[in-house]
Amino acid sequence: MAFTPSKDHKRREREQKKLEKRMAREAAREEKRAADAEAARIAEEEATEKARWDALTPEEQEFETLLKEEEAEKAEKEKEA
C-alpha cells in the first residue's frame, strides 16, 4: 500500500512555505531600509562637505585641492611600496 501524506502534513507544508516567503519579504524590507539609511547618511555627509567647501574662500579652496592631491599621491606611493 502506498503512503500518502495526510492533509495535516500538507497544511503544515503550505504554512511553512508562507512563513518562509513572509520572512524573505521582511528581510528584503529590512535590507532596503538599511540601504536607504546609508544613502541618507552619505547624502548628509556630502551636503555638509559641500556647505563647508562653499564657505571657503577661493584661496582656501585651492589649498584644500592641493592638499587632497598630495594626500592621494602619498597614499599611492604607500600602496606601491
DAMOLIN-V294555 format. One record per residue. N is the residue number from 1. PSI is psi in radians with two decimals (* if undefined). NEAR is the number of other C-alpha atoms within 12 Angstrom. D_CENTER is the distance of its C-alpha to the mean C-alpha in Angstrom with 2 decimals. Layout:
n = [N | N]
psi = [PSI | PSI]
near = [NEAR | NEAR]
d_center = [D_CENTER | D_CENTER]
This chain:
n = [1 | 2 | 3 | 4 | 5 | 6 | 7 | 8 | 9 | 10 | 11 | 12 | 13 | 14 | 15 | 16 | 17 | 18 | 19 | 20 | 21 | 22 | 23 | 24 | 25 | 26 | 27 | 28 | 29 | 30 | 31 | 32 | 33 | 34 | 35 | 36 | 37 | 38 | 39 | 40 | 41 | 42 | 43 | 44 | 45 | 46 | 47 | 48 | 49 | 50 | 51 | 52 | 53 | 54 | 55 | 56 | 57 | 58 | 59 | 60 | 61 | 62 | 63 | 64 | 65 | 66 | 67 | 68 | 69 | 70 | 71 | 72 | 73 | 74 | 75 | 76 | 77 | 78 | 79 | 80 | 81]
psi = [2.36 | 2.57 | 2.25 | 2.30 | 2.55 | 2.82 | -0.59 | -0.71 | -0.77 | -0.71 | -0.76 | -0.70 | -0.78 | -0.79 | -0.66 | -0.73 | -0.74 | -0.75 | -0.76 | -0.72 | -0.77 | -0.75 | -0.69 | -0.73 | -0.75 | -0.68 | -0.71 | -0.72 | -0.75 | -0.71 | -0.72 | -0.75 | -0.75 | -0.72 | -0.72 | -0.72 | -0.72 | -0.73 | -0.70 | -0.71 | -0.75 | -0.75 | -0.69 | -0.74 | -0.74 | -0.69 | -0.70 | -0.77 | -0.70 | -0.74 | -0.71 | -0.74 | -0.75 | -0.46 | -0.28 | 2.64 | 2.86 | -0.64 | -0.73 | -0.64 | -0.75 | -0.75 | -0.78 | -0.74 | -0.81 | -0.70 | -0.77 | -0.69 | -0.76 | -0.73 | -0.67 | -0.73 | -0.74 | -0.74 | -0.65 | -0.72 | -0.71 | -0.59 | -0.64 | -0.59 | *]
near = [3 | 4 | 5 | 9 | 11 | 10 | 10 | 11 | 12 | 13 | 13 | 14 | 15 | 14 | 14 | 14 | 14 | 14 | 14 | 14 | 14 | 14 | 14 | 14 | 14 | 14 | 14 | 14 | 14 | 14 | 14 | 14 | 14 | 14 | 14 | 14 | 14 | 14 | 14 | 14 | 14 | 14 | 14 | 14 | 14 | 14 | 14 | 14 | 14 | 14 | 12 | 15 | 19 | 14 | 13 | 16 | 12 | 12 | 13 | 15 | 17 | 14 | 15 | 17 | 16 | 14 | 14 | 14 | 14 | 14 | 14 | 14 | 14 | 14 | 13 | 12 | 11 | 10 | 9 | 8 | 7]
d_center = [55.72 | 52.10 | 49.39 | 47.49 | 44.54 | 45.32 | 43.91 | 42.32 | 40.48 | 39.27 | 38.16 | 36.15 | 34.46 | 33.58 | 32.23 | 30.16 | 28.64 | 27.91 | 26.29 | 24.08 | 23.03 | 22.33 | 20.23 | 18.20 | 17.76 | 16.78 | 14.18 | 12.73 | 12.97 | 11.27 | 8.18 | 8.44 | 9.16 | 6.27 | 4.02 | 7.28 | 7.74 | 5.18 | 6.82 | 9.97 | 9.94 | 9.71 | 12.32 | 14.38 | 14.56 | 15.61 | 18.12 | 19.48 | 19.94 | 21.60 | 23.85 | 24.83 | 25.56 | 27.64 | 29.62 | 30.78 | 34.07 | 34.29 | 35.71 | 32.87 | 30.34 | 32.30 | 32.39 | 28.60 | 28.18 | 30.72 | 29.17 | 25.75 | 27.64 | 29.60 | 26.58 | 25.05 | 28.45 | 28.80 | 25.45 | 26.51 | 29.88 | 28.49 | 26.29 | 29.45 | 31.53]
